[in-house]
Every structure is written in structure tokens, then in C-alpha cells.
Amino acid sequence: MRVIGFDPGINVTGFGILDYNKRNAKAHGYGVIKPPQKNPLQDRLKYLHEETMKLLKNFNPDVVAVEDIFYHKNFKSALMLGQARGMIILAAARNDIVCTEFAPKKVKQSVVGNGNATKQQVQYMVQNILKLKEIPTPFDSSDALAVGLCYINQQQFVQ
């Protein structure tokens, strides 16, 4: 099974591609999508959607896992995050790929064992779980790998 996890953002969106087979998760790749910040919002959203479509076509995942919106003090930031998530969810739908969403605390609980873990703790655990030689950076990509691991962990409980 191939899972692609996303940590959505309007400025930087992290992605992580995981292959899972018989209780063994392996990182196939990870990185970030960075829409040009000087462009208007509609162009950045279009860029995010197009790059997500390319990832889905190139890596052919079975599942897309997306981090849900966490409660922001800043309403405008939450709204923009929701728009970025929408572009990813739309890309999954256009490719007929199942899309699941996980709350940030659920992701942290699943990977670190603590729903209030720091980004550094998530990064460290992702590296250890996936047996990566280097710490996955930036945080956006390690968070995206964590979202994918959360999906895999949840599937183990369901099966």
C-alpha cells in the first residue's frame, strides 16, 4: 500500500510518500511544495493544486492523508489553511483516491505518544520509525510523513 501524507499550508505544503507492507513502513520520498509568495492567492492555490496533481500521478498512492485544521487564534490563517487543504482534497477526488483527515493532536499522539508533542519530537520519532539516516527536514515534510504514519497506525487497529 502506498500512502501520501500532506501537511497543508498556503506558503509551504509538506508531503511524504510511504510504502507499507506487512507492518513495515518505508519512506519512499518527501519534500515540500512552495507556491511563489509574491503571486496572488488564486495563483498560489492553483500552483498547489497542480503540483499535488503531479505528485498523485507520479507516485500513484492508494490513499491521501491530510492534516486537519487546528484551531487558530488567527481566523484568517485558519481560513487560508482550509483553502490549501481544499486544493489537496480536490486533487485526491479528481484522481479517485481515498482521502482521510487527521487532527494534529491525533497525528502527534499516533507517532510520538503525546498529542502535545513538539515539532522536534515528531521529527525525531519519524526518523526513528522509518529508520532514516538523516532527520527529515523541513518540519513541513516530517509532519507530512507523520500524517502518513498516522494513517498506517490507524489501519493496524481497524484490520
For each residue, the residues with C-beta under 8 A, 3 or more apart:
1: 19 20 21 62 63
2: 17 18 19 20 28 59 60 61 62 63
3: 17 18 20 61 62 63 64 65 148 151 152
4: 15 16 17 18 55 56 59 61 63 64 65 148
5: 15 16 18 65 66 67 144 145 146 147 148 149 150 151
6: 13 14 15 52 64 65 66 67 88 144 147
7: 13 14 15 67 140 141 143 144 146 147
8: 13 66 67 81 84 85 87 88
9: 12 13 14 81 84 140
10: 35 41 44 45 48 80 81 83 84
11: 34 35 37
12: 9 32 33 34 138 140
13: 6 7 8 9 32 33 34 48 52 84 88 140 144
14: 6 7 9 30 31 32 138 139 140 141 142 143 144
15: 4 5 6 7 30 31 32 33 52 55 141 144
16: 4 5 27 29 30 136 141 142 144 145 146 147 148
17: 2 3 4 27 28 29 30 55 59 61 148
18: 2 3 4 5 25 26 27 28 130 145 148 149 152
19: 1 2 25 26 28
20: 1 2 3 24 25 26 152 155
21: 1 24
22:
23: 156
24: 20 21
25: 18 19 20 129 130 148 149 152
26: 18 19 20 130
27: 16 17 18 30 130 132 136 145
28: 2 17 18 19 59
29: 16 17 59
30: 14 15 16 17 27 136 141 142 144 145
31: 14 15 141
32: 12 13 14 15 138 140 141
33: 12 13 15 47 48 51 52 55
34: 11 12 13 37
35: 10 11 39 43 44 45 47 48
36: 39 43 44 47
37: 11 34 44
38:
39: 35 36 43 44 47
40: 43 44
41: 10 44 45 80 83
42: 45 46
43: 35 36 39 40 46 47
44: 10 35 36 37 39 40 41 47 48
45: 10 35 41 42 48 49 83 84 87
46: 42 43 49 50
47: 33 35 36 39 43 44 50 51
48: 10 13 33 35 44 45 51 52 84 87 88
49: 45 46 52 53 87 88 90 91
50: 46 47 53 54
51: 33 47 48 54 55
52: 6 13 15 33 48 49 55 56 87 88 91
53: 49 50 56 57 91 94 95
54: 50 51 57 58
55: 4 15 17 33 51 52 58 59
56: 4 52 53 59 60 61 64 91 92 95 97
57: 53 54 60 95
58: 54 55
59: 2 4 17 28 29 55 56
60: 2 56 57
61: 2 3 4 17 56 64 97
62: 1 2 3 97 98
63: 1 2 3 4 97 98 99 100 151
64: 3 4 6 56 61 88 89 91 92 97 98 99 100
65: 3 4 5 6 99 100 101 102 147 148 150 151
66: 5 6 8 85 88 89 99 100 101 102 147
67: 5 6 7 8 101 102 103 104 107 143 144 147
68: 85 101 102 103 104
69: 72 78 81 82 85
70: 103 104 105
71: 78
72: 69 75 77 78 81
73:
74: 77 78
75: 72 78 79
76: 79 80
77: 72 74 80 81
78: 69 71 72 74 75 81 82
79: 75 76 82 83
80: 10 41 76 77 83 84
81: 8 9 10 69 72 77 78 84 85
82: 69 78 79 85 86
83: 10 41 45 79 80 86 87
84: 8 9 10 13 45 48 80 81 87 88
85: 8 66 68 69 81 82 88 89 101
86: 82 83 89 90
87: 8 45 48 49 52 83 84 90 91
88: 6 8 13 48 49 52 64 66 84 85 91 92 99
89: 64 66 85 86 92 93 99
90: 49 86 87 93 94
91: 49 52 53 56 64 87 88 94 95
92: 56 64 88 89 95 97 98 99
93: 89 90 96 97 99
94: 53 90 91
95: 53 56 57 91 92
96: 93
97: 56 61 62 63 64 92 93
98: 62 63 64 92
99: 63 64 65 66 88 89 92 93
100: 63 64 65 66 151 154
101: 65 66 67 68 85
102: 65 66 67 68 106 107 110 147 150 151 154
103: 67 68 70 106 107
104: 67 68 70 107 108
105: 70 108 109 115 116
106: 102 103 109 110 115 150
107: 67 102 103 104 110 111 122 143 146 147 150
108: 104 105 111 112 114 115 116 117 121 122 146
109: 105 106 112 113 114 115
110: 102 106 107 146 149 150 153 154
111: 107 108 117 122 125 126 129 146 149 150 153
112: 108 109 117 121 122 125
113: 109 117
114: 108 109 117 121
115: 105 106 108 109
116: 105 108
117: 108 111 112 113 114 121 122 125
118: 121 122
119: 122 123 139 142 143
120: 123 124
121: 108 112 114 117 118 124 125
122: 107 108 111 112 117 118 119 125 126 139 142 143 146
123: 119 120 126 127 135 136 137 139 142
124: 120 121 127 128 135
125: 111 112 117 121 122 128 129 146
126: 111 122 123 129 130 132 136 142 145 146 149
127: 123 124 130 132 134 135 136 142
128: 124 125 131
129: 25 111 125 126 149
130: 18 25 26 27 126 127 145 149
131: 128
132: 27 126 127 135 136
133:
134: 127 137
135: 123 124 127 132 142
136: 16 27 30 123 126 127 132 141 142 145
137: 123 134 141 142
138: 12 14 32 141 142
139: 14 119 122 123 142 143
140: 7 9 12 13 14 32 143 144
141: 7 14 15 16 30 31 32 136 137 138 144 145
142: 14 16 30 119 122 123 126 127 135 136 137 138 139 145 146
143: 7 14 67 107 119 122 139 140 146 147
144: 5 6 7 13 14 15 16 30 67 140 141 147 148
145: 5 16 18 27 30 126 130 136 141 142 148 149
146: 5 7 16 107 108 110 111 122 125 126 142 143 149 150
147: 5 6 7 16 65 66 67 102 107 143 144 150 151
148: 3 4 5 16 17 18 25 65 144 145 151 152
149: 5 18 25 110 111 126 129 130 145 146 152 153
150: 5 65 102 106 107 110 111 146 147 153 154
151: 3 5 63 65 100 102 147 148 154 155
152: 3 18 20 25 148 149 155 156
153: 110 111 149 150 156 157
154: 100 102 110 150 151 157 158
155: 20 151 152 158 159
156: 23 152 153 159
157: 153 154
158: 154 155
159: 155 156
